[in-house]
Amino acid sequence: MKVDTRSLRQALIIEGINVSKCFLNGCKKQDNIEIHHIVPQKAKQLVRFNINDTNNLIPLCKNSSQYCREN
């Protein structure tokens, strides 16, 4: 089941995660922050947890998101 970004963002806020800045160490960006899945949604059949659980979500800027995809 696909969950909208607003709901994912709100779930992280409830958990005390600052979603207004990038989570990647050393990154200071605070604009264009998106919520990303650590384990990609396309792998949800391969895991035994809710893919949208807050433990699998991370706020990242576009540059950090691209870096994580490439490395």
PyMOL CGO cylinders between C-alpha atoms (Angstrom):
from pymol import cmd
from pymol.cgo import CYLINDER

trace = [
    CYLINDER, 0.00, 0.00, 0.00, 1.49, 3.32, -1.08, 0.3, 1, 1, 1, 1, 1, 1,
    CYLINDER, 1.49, 3.32, -1.08, 1.39, 6.04, 1.56, 0.3, 1, 1, 1, 1, 1, 1,
    CYLINDER, 1.39, 6.04, 1.56, 1.48, 9.73, 0.68, 0.3, 1, 1, 1, 1, 1, 1,
    CYLINDER, 1.48, 9.73, 0.68, 4.58, 11.77, 1.56, 0.3, 1, 1, 1, 1, 1, 1,
    CYLINDER, 4.58, 11.77, 1.56, 2.66, 14.05, 3.91, 0.3, 1, 1, 1, 1, 1, 1,
    CYLINDER, 2.66, 14.05, 3.91, 1.72, 11.05, 6.09, 0.3, 1, 1, 1, 1, 1, 1,
    CYLINDER, 1.72, 11.05, 6.09, 5.29, 9.76, 6.11, 0.3, 1, 1, 1, 1, 1, 1,
    CYLINDER, 5.29, 9.76, 6.11, 6.58, 13.21, 7.05, 0.3, 1, 1, 1, 1, 1, 1,
    CYLINDER, 6.58, 13.21, 7.05, 4.02, 13.48, 9.87, 0.3, 1, 1, 1, 1, 1, 1,
    CYLINDER, 4.02, 13.48, 9.87, 4.98, 10.03, 11.20, 0.3, 1, 1, 1, 1, 1, 1,
    CYLINDER, 4.98, 10.03, 11.20, 8.63, 11.12, 11.43, 0.3, 1, 1, 1, 1, 1, 1,
    CYLINDER, 8.63, 11.12, 11.43, 7.67, 14.35, 13.19, 0.3, 1, 1, 1, 1, 1, 1,
    CYLINDER, 7.67, 14.35, 13.19, 5.69, 12.36, 15.77, 0.3, 1, 1, 1, 1, 1, 1,
    CYLINDER, 5.69, 12.36, 15.77, 8.83, 10.24, 16.36, 0.3, 1, 1, 1, 1, 1, 1,
    CYLINDER, 8.83, 10.24, 16.36, 10.84, 13.42, 17.00, 0.3, 1, 1, 1, 1, 1, 1,
    CYLINDER, 10.84, 13.42, 17.00, 12.77, 13.38, 13.72, 0.3, 1, 1, 1, 1, 1, 1,
    CYLINDER, 12.77, 13.38, 13.72, 13.57, 16.82, 12.28, 0.3, 1, 1, 1, 1, 1, 1,
    CYLINDER, 13.57, 16.82, 12.28, 12.23, 16.68, 8.73, 0.3, 1, 1, 1, 1, 1, 1,
    CYLINDER, 12.23, 16.68, 8.73, 13.25, 20.24, 7.89, 0.3, 1, 1, 1, 1, 1, 1,
    CYLINDER, 13.25, 20.24, 7.89, 16.92, 19.39, 7.32, 0.3, 1, 1, 1, 1, 1, 1,
    CYLINDER, 16.92, 19.39, 7.32, 18.90, 16.70, 5.55, 0.3, 1, 1, 1, 1, 1, 1,
    CYLINDER, 18.90, 16.70, 5.55, 19.77, 13.72, 7.75, 0.3, 1, 1, 1, 1, 1, 1,
    CYLINDER, 19.77, 13.72, 7.75, 23.06, 12.88, 6.02, 0.3, 1, 1, 1, 1, 1, 1,
    CYLINDER, 23.06, 12.88, 6.02, 26.14, 13.69, 8.13, 0.3, 1, 1, 1, 1, 1, 1,
    CYLINDER, 26.14, 13.69, 8.13, 27.79, 16.92, 7.11, 0.3, 1, 1, 1, 1, 1, 1,
    CYLINDER, 27.79, 16.92, 7.11, 24.94, 18.12, 4.90, 0.3, 1, 1, 1, 1, 1, 1,
    CYLINDER, 24.94, 18.12, 4.90, 23.53, 21.45, 6.01, 0.3, 1, 1, 1, 1, 1, 1,
    CYLINDER, 23.53, 21.45, 6.01, 20.78, 21.81, 3.43, 0.3, 1, 1, 1, 1, 1, 1,
    CYLINDER, 20.78, 21.81, 3.43, 17.37, 22.76, 4.70, 0.3, 1, 1, 1, 1, 1, 1,
    CYLINDER, 17.37, 22.76, 4.70, 15.46, 23.18, 1.46, 0.3, 1, 1, 1, 1, 1, 1,
    CYLINDER, 15.46, 23.18, 1.46, 13.82, 20.67, -0.86, 0.3, 1, 1, 1, 1, 1, 1,
    CYLINDER, 13.82, 20.67, -0.86, 13.91, 17.97, 1.81, 0.3, 1, 1, 1, 1, 1, 1,
    CYLINDER, 13.91, 17.97, 1.81, 12.17, 14.77, 0.75, 0.3, 1, 1, 1, 1, 1, 1,
    CYLINDER, 12.17, 14.77, 0.75, 11.27, 11.66, 2.74, 0.3, 1, 1, 1, 1, 1, 1,
    CYLINDER, 11.27, 11.66, 2.74, 13.03, 8.56, 1.40, 0.3, 1, 1, 1, 1, 1, 1,
    CYLINDER, 13.03, 8.56, 1.40, 12.87, 4.86, 2.18, 0.3, 1, 1, 1, 1, 1, 1,
    CYLINDER, 12.87, 4.86, 2.18, 16.14, 3.29, 3.36, 0.3, 1, 1, 1, 1, 1, 1,
    CYLINDER, 16.14, 3.29, 3.36, 15.04, -0.09, 2.03, 0.3, 1, 1, 1, 1, 1, 1,
    CYLINDER, 15.04, -0.09, 2.03, 13.35, 0.82, -1.28, 0.3, 1, 1, 1, 1, 1, 1,
    CYLINDER, 13.35, 0.82, -1.28, 9.62, 0.33, -1.69, 0.3, 1, 1, 1, 1, 1, 1,
    CYLINDER, 9.62, 0.33, -1.69, 10.27, -2.03, -4.60, 0.3, 1, 1, 1, 1, 1, 1,
    CYLINDER, 10.27, -2.03, -4.60, 11.83, -4.47, -2.10, 0.3, 1, 1, 1, 1, 1, 1,
    CYLINDER, 11.83, -4.47, -2.10, 8.81, -4.61, 0.19, 0.3, 1, 1, 1, 1, 1, 1,
    CYLINDER, 8.81, -4.61, 0.19, 8.08, -8.25, -0.74, 0.3, 1, 1, 1, 1, 1, 1,
    CYLINDER, 8.08, -8.25, -0.74, 11.57, -9.20, 0.45, 0.3, 1, 1, 1, 1, 1, 1,
    CYLINDER, 11.57, -9.20, 0.45, 11.35, -7.79, 3.99, 0.3, 1, 1, 1, 1, 1, 1,
    CYLINDER, 11.35, -7.79, 3.99, 9.38, -8.80, 7.05, 0.3, 1, 1, 1, 1, 1, 1,
    CYLINDER, 9.38, -8.80, 7.05, 8.53, -5.31, 8.26, 0.3, 1, 1, 1, 1, 1, 1,
    CYLINDER, 8.53, -5.31, 8.26, 6.28, -2.48, 7.19, 0.3, 1, 1, 1, 1, 1, 1,
    CYLINDER, 6.28, -2.48, 7.19, 8.22, -0.70, 4.46, 0.3, 1, 1, 1, 1, 1, 1,
    CYLINDER, 8.22, -0.70, 4.46, 6.67, 2.60, 5.61, 0.3, 1, 1, 1, 1, 1, 1,
    CYLINDER, 6.67, 2.60, 5.61, 7.75, 2.19, 9.24, 0.3, 1, 1, 1, 1, 1, 1,
    CYLINDER, 7.75, 2.19, 9.24, 9.55, 5.26, 10.59, 0.3, 1, 1, 1, 1, 1, 1,
    CYLINDER, 9.55, 5.26, 10.59, 12.68, 3.14, 11.14, 0.3, 1, 1, 1, 1, 1, 1,
    CYLINDER, 12.68, 3.14, 11.14, 12.87, 2.81, 7.35, 0.3, 1, 1, 1, 1, 1, 1,
    CYLINDER, 12.87, 2.81, 7.35, 12.37, 6.51, 6.54, 0.3, 1, 1, 1, 1, 1, 1,
    CYLINDER, 12.37, 6.51, 6.54, 14.93, 9.28, 6.26, 0.3, 1, 1, 1, 1, 1, 1,
    CYLINDER, 14.93, 9.28, 6.26, 14.72, 12.98, 5.34, 0.3, 1, 1, 1, 1, 1, 1,
    CYLINDER, 14.72, 12.98, 5.34, 17.22, 13.82, 2.58, 0.3, 1, 1, 1, 1, 1, 1,
    CYLINDER, 17.22, 13.82, 2.58, 17.93, 16.73, 0.26, 0.3, 1, 1, 1, 1, 1, 1,
    CYLINDER, 17.93, 16.73, 0.26, 18.08, 15.97, -3.45, 0.3, 1, 1, 1, 1, 1, 1,
    CYLINDER, 18.08, 15.97, -3.45, 21.91, 15.91, -3.52, 0.3, 1, 1, 1, 1, 1, 1,
    CYLINDER, 21.91, 15.91, -3.52, 22.15, 13.47, -0.61, 0.3, 1, 1, 1, 1, 1, 1,
    CYLINDER, 22.15, 13.47, -0.61, 19.44, 11.32, -2.12, 0.3, 1, 1, 1, 1, 1, 1,
    CYLINDER, 19.44, 11.32, -2.12, 21.41, 11.08, -5.35, 0.3, 1, 1, 1, 1, 1, 1,
    CYLINDER, 21.41, 11.08, -5.35, 24.62, 10.31, -3.43, 0.3, 1, 1, 1, 1, 1, 1,
    CYLINDER, 24.62, 10.31, -3.43, 22.91, 7.47, -1.54, 0.3, 1, 1, 1, 1, 1, 1,
    CYLINDER, 22.91, 7.47, -1.54, 21.54, 5.96, -4.75, 0.3, 1, 1, 1, 1, 1, 1,
    CYLINDER, 21.54, 5.96, -4.75, 24.98, 5.96, -6.36, 0.3, 1, 1, 1, 1, 1, 1,
    CYLINDER, 24.98, 5.96, -6.36, 26.94, 4.57, -3.39, 0.3, 1, 1, 1, 1, 1, 1,
]
cmd.load_cgo(trace, "trace")
